Amino acid sequence: MKKNIRILDIAQKAGVSIGTVDRVLHQRGEVSEETREKILKIISDFNYRPNILASSLASKKVITIASLTPSAPDKDSFWSKPQDGIEKAVSQLGHYGIRLQPYHFKMENTATFTQEANKILESVPDGVLLAPWAKREALKFTRELDQRGIPYVFIDSTLKESNPISFIVQDSVQSGYLAAKLIDYGITQKSNIVIVHVTKDLQNANHLLLREKGFLDYLETVTGKMHRIIKIPSNEKEIADKLLGCLAEVKSIDAVFVTNSKVHLVAGFFDQFDHRPNIIGYDLISKNIDLLESGKIDFLLNQKPESQGFVATHLLFDHIVRKEKVKSANYTSIDIITRENIEYYSSI
């Protein structure tokens, strides 16, 4: 059989026109079931894959991908990194006619999620890359995408109630479980452990709650130690006051688990005291790296946010342009970063 099979070869083999083969390939127009099955068998026998570059260039069609992620205040903040990955992937795929329309919402104001989501619906993109950080608003948005037949891929977290074609995330429960195991190595029985959620609306931040669940699962089912667990949900402005209140109540804090990239806010708080607890948090932003290198943070769990944005874009591309069935569940590694290995670590 020919290695470089063409539509013309398939048409000649089937005894039909090129147009008939094209209609079968793109699932459009009227073709008898007998002819369709005959063409599909030939396609399968020849292991035919269309030359998407040639067809894209010939059609000059623009494929628009919309991304909806939290706004990043600066290039060092966590949410700039998935966007960097998205933009890198789009630049590589630009010659296929892929274009990006980025949209951003404010994490402290979920109404902005709905505002930006409505703009995306009005623009009618071919696909959407979505960080479903605000659960209630994201569910409403994805239901509308489902009704309109617009495919979408989740980044950073996922929602079991939605129907993305794929998602790429870190396993939040498992990462919380690992965090508890690391913490447990450095504390004694009956320690005071604080779980800190730095967010405005914890009940709407599903992945943070899942990290907490994994953390508690380990402590409750594996260690057999009797620890005191204190949970502190807080926004950035109130975190110092809440930690002071916690210290006034329990007198000492032995370990702290911060469920997101805001761990530097907590680590910095303990500069005023002689005793420093064991501290673990997430993500390689420069503020966290500085505190890790100085010994004020013990561990950082990294979830490769740049890679998430990059891979998610390619998944959506494969679905829209290549017409391929993509893997629905994609998990990033749970990387443990310490002051000893940070110099040699690549987050790509």
For each residue, the residues with C-beta under 8 A, 3 or more apart:
1: 5 45 46
2: 5 9 46
3:
4:
5: 1 2 9 10 46 47 48
6: 9 10
7: 10 11 18 21 22 25 50
8: 11 12 18
9: 2 5 6 12 13 46
10: 5 6 7 13 14 21 39 42 43 46 48
11: 7 8 14 16 17 18 20 21
12: 8 9 15
13: 9 10 42
14: 10 11 20 21 35 38 39 42
15: 12
16: 11 20 21 35 39
17: 11 20 21
18: 7 8 11 21 22
19: 22 23
20: 11 14 16 17 23 24 31 35 39
21: 7 10 11 14 16 17 18 24 25 39
22: 7 18 19 25 26
23: 19 20 26 27 28 29 30 31
24: 20 21 27 31 35 36 39 40 43
25: 7 21 22 43 50
26: 22 23
27: 23 24
28: 23
29: 23
30: 23
31: 20 23 24 35 36 39
32: 35 36
33: 36 37
34: 37 38
35: 14 16 20 24 31 32 38 39
36: 24 31 32 33 39 40
37: 33 34 40 41
38: 14 34 35 41 42
39: 10 14 16 20 21 24 31 35 36 42 43
40: 24 36 37 43 44
41: 37 38 44 45
42: 10 13 14 38 39 45 46 48
43: 10 24 25 39 40 46 48
44: 40 41 47
45: 1 41 42
46: 1 2 5 9 10 42 43
47: 5 44
48: 5 10 42 43
49:
50: 7 25 55
51: 54 55
52: 55 56 96 321 322
53: 56 57 95 96
54: 51 57 58
55: 50 51 52 58 59
56: 52 53 59 61 95 96 97 321
57: 53 54 60 95 97
58: 54 55
59: 55 56 97
60: 57 97
61: 56 97
62: 97 99
63: 96 97 98 99 126 127 317 320 321
64: 99 100 101 123 125 126
65: 90 98 99 100 101 125 126 127 128 129 313 316 317 320
66: 100 101 102 103 120 123 125 127 128 129
67: 83 86 100 101 102 103 128 129 130
68: 103 104 105 113 116 117 120 128 129 130 131 141
69: 79 82 83 102 103 104 105 129 130 131 155
70: 79 104 105 106 107 131 133
71: 79 104 105 106 107
72: 75 77 78 79 80 83 104
73: 77
74: 77 80
75: 72 80
76: 80 285 286 287
77: 72 73 74 80 261 285
78: 72 81 260 261 283 285 305
79: 69 70 71 72 82 83 131 305
80: 72 74 75 76 77 83 84
81: 78 84 85 305 306 309 347
82: 69 79 85 86 131 155 156 305 306 308 309 312
83: 67 69 72 79 80 86 87 102 309
84: 80 81 87 88 306 309
85: 81 82 88 89 305 306 307 308 309 310 311 312 313
86: 67 82 83 89 90 100 102 129 309 310 312 313
87: 83 84 90 91 100 309
88: 84 85 91 92 306 309 310
89: 85 86 92 93 309 310 311 313 314 317
90: 65 86 87 93 94 98 99 100 313
91: 87 88 94
92: 88 89
93: 89 90 96 98 313 314 317
94: 90 91 97 98 99
95: 53 56 57
96: 52 53 56 63 93 317 321
97: 56 57 59 60 61 62 63 94
98: 63 65 90 93 94 317 321
99: 62 63 64 65 90 94
100: 64 65 66 67 86 87 90
101: 64 65 66 67 120 123 125
102: 66 67 69 83 86
103: 66 67 68 69 116 117 119 120
104: 68 69 70 71 72 116
105: 68 69 70 71 109 110 112 113 115 116 134
106: 70 71 109 112
107: 70 71 133 134 199 200
108: 200 235
109: 105 106 112
110: 105 113 114 134 136 137 201 204
111: 114 115
112: 105 106 109 115 116
113: 68 105 110 116 117 133 134 137 138 141
114: 110 111 117 118 137 140 141
115: 105 111 112 118 119
116: 68 103 104 105 112 113 119 120
117: 68 103 113 114 120 121 137 140 141 144
118: 114 115 121 122
119: 103 115 116 122 123
120: 66 68 101 103 116 117 123 125 128
121: 117 118 124 141 144 145 148
122: 118 119
123: 64 66 101 119 120
124: 121 148 150
125: 64 65 66 101 120 128 150
126: 63 64 65 150 151 320
127: 63 65 66 150 151 152 153 316 319 320
128: 65 66 67 68 120 125 145 150 151 152 153 316
129: 65 66 67 68 69 86 152 153 155 309 312 313 316
130: 67 68 69 138 141 142 152 153 154 155 164
131: 68 69 70 79 82 154 155 156 157
132: 135 138 139 142 154 157 158 159 162 206
133: 70 107 113 138 156 157 205 207
134: 105 107 110 113 137 138 201 204
135: 132 138 139 159 204 205 206
136: 110 139 140 204
137: 110 113 114 117 134 140 141 204
138: 113 130 132 133 134 135 141 142 159 162
139: 132 135 136 142 143 159 161 162
140: 114 117 136 137 143 144
141: 68 113 114 117 121 130 137 138 144 145
142: 130 132 138 139 145 146 152 159 162 163 164
143: 139 140 146 147 162
144: 117 121 140 141 147 148
145: 121 128 141 142 148 150 151 152
146: 142 143 149 162 163
147: 143 144
148: 121 124 144 145
149: 146
150: 124 125 126 127 128 145
151: 126 127 128 145 164 165 316 319 320
152: 127 128 129 130 142 145 164 165 316
153: 127 128 129 130 164 165 166 167 168 312 315 316
154: 130 131 132 157 158 159 162 164 166 167 168 169 312
155: 69 82 129 130 131 167 168 169 308 309 312
156: 82 131 133 169 207 303 305 308
157: 131 132 133 154 169 172 206 207
158: 132 154 162 164 167 169
159: 132 135 138 139 142 154 162 206
160:
161: 139
162: 132 138 139 142 143 146 154 158 159
163: 142 146
164: 130 142 151 152 153 154 158 167 328
165: 151 152 153 315 316 319 326 328
166: 153 154 312 315 316 319 326 327 328 329 330
167: 153 154 155 158 164 328 329 330
168: 153 154 155 308 311 312 315 330 331 332
169: 154 155 156 157 158 172 207 303 308 330 331 332
170: 174 175 303 331 332 333 334
171: 174 175 331 334
172: 157 169 175 176 207 208 210 211 214
173: 176 177 210 211 213 214 217
174: 170 171 177 178 214 334
175: 170 171 172 178 179 211 214 282 301 303 334
176: 172 173 179 180 210 211 212 213 214 215 216 217 218 257 259
177: 173 174 180 181 214 215 217 218
178: 174 175 181 182 214 301 334 336
179: 175 176 182 183 211 214 215 257 280 299 301
180: 176 177 183 184 214 215 216 217 218 219 223 257
181: 177 178 184 185 218 222
182: 178 179 185 186 280 298 299 336
183: 179 180 186 187 193 255 257 278 280
184: 180 181 187 218 219 222 223 225
185: 181 182
186: 182 183 255 278 298
187: 183 184 191 193 227 254 255 278
188: 191 254
189: 225 226 227
190: 225 226 227 228
191: 187 188 225 227 228 254 255
192: 227 228 230 250 252 253 254 255
193: 183 187 219 227 228 229 230 253 254 255 256 257
194: 229 230 231 232 243 246 253 255 256 257 277
195: 212 215 229 230 231 232 256 257 259
196: 232 234 239 243 256 257 258 259 266
197: 202 205 208 212 231 232 233 234 259 260
198: 234 235 236 239 258 259 260 262 265 266
199: 107 202 205 208 233 235 260
200: 107 108 235
201: 110 134 204 205
202: 197 199 205 208 209 233
203: 209
204: 110 134 135 136 137 201
205: 133 135 197 199 201 202 208 209
206: 132 135 157 159 209 210
207: 133 156 157 169 172 210 211
208: 172 197 199 202 205 211 212 259 260
209: 202 203 205 206 212 213
210: 172 173 176 206 207 213 214
211: 172 173 175 176 179 207 208 214 215 259
212: 176 195 197 208 209 215 216 231 259
213: 173 176 209 210 216 217
214: 172 173 174 175 176 177 178 179 180 210 211 217 218
215: 176 177 179 180 195 211 212 218 219 257
216: 176 180 212 213 219 220 229
217: 173 176 177 180 213 214 220 221
218: 176 177 180 181 184 214 215 221 222 223
219: 180 184 193 215 216 222 223 225 227 229
220: 216 217
221: 217 218
222: 181 184 218 219
223: 180 184 218 219 227
224:
225: 184 189 190 191 219
226: 189 190
227: 187 189 190 191 192 193 219 223
228: 190 191 192 193 250
229: 193 194 195 216 219
230: 192 193 194 195 246 249 250
231: 194 195 197 212
232: 194 195 196 197 239 242 243 246
233: 197 199 202
234: 196 197 198 238 239 242
235: 108 198 199 200 238 239
236: 198 239 262 265
237:
238: 234 235 241 242
239: 196 198 232 234 235 236 242 243 262 265 266 269
240: 243 244 269
241: 238 244 245
242: 232 234 238 239 245 246
243: 194 196 232 239 240 246 247 253 266 269
244: 240 241 247 248
245: 241 242 248 249
246: 194 230 232 242 243 249 250 253
247: 243 244 250 251 252 253
248: 244 245
249: 230 245 246
250: 192 228 230 246 247 253
251: 247
252: 192 247 275
253: 192 193 194 243 246 247 250 256 277
254: 187 188 191 192 193 277 278
255: 183 186 187 191 192 193 194 277 278 279 280
256: 193 194 195 196 253 266 277 278 279 280
257: 176 179 180 183 193 194 195 196 215 280 281
258: 196 198 262 263 266 279 280 281 282
259: 176 195 196 197 198 208 211 212 281 282
260: 78 197 198 199 208 263 281 282 283
261: 77 78 281 282 283 285 288
262: 198 236 239 258 265 266 281
263: 258 260 266 267 279 280 281 282 283 288 291 297 300
264: 267 268 281 285 287 288 290 291 297
265: 198 236 239 262 268 269
266: 196 198 239 243 256 258 262 263 269 270 279 281
267: 263 264 270 279 281 291 296 297
268: 264 265 271 291 296
269: 239 240 243 265 266 272
270: 266 267 273 275 276 277 279 296
271: 268 296
272: 269
273: 270 276
274:
275: 252 270
276: 270 273 279 296
277: 194 253 254 255 256 270
278: 183 186 187 254 255 256 298
279: 255 256 258 263 266 267 270 276 296 297 298
280: 179 182 183 255 256 257 258 263 297 298 299 300 301
281: 257 258 259 260 261 262 263 264 266 267 288 297 299 300 301
282: 175 258 259 260 261 263 300 301 302 303
283: 78 260 261 263 288 300 301 302 303 305
284: 288 289 300 302 337 342 345 347
285: 76 77 78 261 264 288 289
286: 76 289 290
287: 76 264 290 291
288: 261 263 264 281 283 284 285 291 292 297 300
289: 284 285 286 292 293 300 342
290: 264 286 287 293 294
291: 263 264 267 268 287 288 294 296 297
292: 288 289 295 296 297 298 299 300 337 338 339 342
293: 289 290 339 342
294: 290 291 339
295: 292 298 339
296: 267 268 270 271 276 279 291 292
297: 263 264 267 279 280 281 288 291 292 300
298: 182 186 278 279 280 292 295 338
299: 179 182 280 281 292 336 337 338
300: 263 280 281 282 283 284 288 289 292 297 336 337 338
301: 175 178 179 280 281 282 283 334 335 336 337
302: 282 283 284 335 337 345 347
303: 156 169 170 175 282 283 308 332 334 335
304: 307 308 332 333 335 347 348
305: 78 79 81 82 85 156 283 308 309 347
306: 81 82 84 85 88 309 310 347 348
307: 85 304 310 311 332 347 348
308: 82 85 155 156 168 169 303 304 305 311 312 332
309: 81 82 83 84 85 86 87 88 89 129 155 305 306 312 313
310: 85 86 88 89 306 307 313 314
311: 85 89 168 307 308 314 315 330
312: 82 85 86 129 153 154 155 166 168 308 309 315 316
313: 65 85 86 89 90 93 129 309 310 316 317
314: 89 93 310 311 317 318
315: 153 165 166 168 311 312 318 319 326 327 330
316: 65 127 128 129 151 152 153 165 166 312 313 319 320
317: 63 65 89 93 96 98 313 314 320 321 322
318: 314 315 321 322 324 326
319: 127 151 165 166 315 316 322 323 324 325 326
320: 63 65 126 127 151 316 317 323
321: 52 56 63 96 98 317 318
322: 52 317 318 319
323: 319 320
324: 318 319
325: 319
326: 165 166 315 318 319
327: 166 315 330
328: 164 165 166 167
329: 166 167
330: 166 167 168 169 311 315 327
331: 168 169 170 171
332: 168 169 170 303 304 307 308
333: 170 304
334: 170 171 174 175 178 301 303
335: 301 302 303 304 345 347
336: 178 182 299 300 301
337: 284 292 299 300 301 302 341 342 345
338: 292 298 299 300 341 342
339: 292 293 294 295 342
340:
341: 337 338 344 345
342: 284 289 292 293 337 338 339 345
343:
344: 341
345: 284 302 335 337 341 342
346:
347: 81 284 302 304 305 306 307 335
348: 304 306 307
